[in-house]
């Protein structure tokens, strides 16, 4: 997977890419990440990348020219390359979109600012517009990092344990079960005894129940779309009776 990020703040992206799971993947070459500073493609003495909106009003709009030239400078890799604009007006990013994007060869991510980019860029250069949620960020940089992180960890070879991304309950449409590690007692609170029992079937059942309990309490909307087994249905009926 190759990411090319077009931004006026490349340092915001660079520092995150140097650390953690994504940092290691970049270091190993499993994921390639290139940063393109849109300002390098601006013209004029001031190298402006934004300007006032035609028609008047608040804020600034990102100019078409610098983004267009920055985009032209990016080498296209593989047959499944895609240009994505990060904007709060975009399609909502979720795990299923992350999975779809992870099958691509290259994602070219354009970080817009909140007031937006010139509509002619959107209409001529963009394959997809993506938002990371219903709130306003001051720029698309954090959103691009969210997309790169969630997509990057699905690329084969990025996580140490190949199965660990599939085990996560969000992949199955549920919230994760509670986790415990040493010590056995913390501020008077004991680790649930089932987790110390060594009985793997009991542990599996406890974890599944707690996943379903949390999802029912906090995100009942997820249960509509989750793939639920007959066992899950039975657990859910019991949980609903209890409450
Ligand atoms: Cl992609 N950009 C900005 N500026 N704000 C957002 C967003 C993106 N997604 C959610 N809020």
Boltz pocket constraint, residues with backbone or C-beta under 6 A from the ligand:
constraints:
  - pocket:
      binder: B
      contacts: [[A, 85], [A, 86], [A, 87], [A, 88], [A, 112], [A, 113], [A, 114], [A, 130], [A, 131], [A, 132], [A, 133], [A, 134], [A, 135], [A, 136], [A, 137], [A, 138], [A, 139], [A, 140], [A, 143], [A, 144]]
      max_distance: 6.0
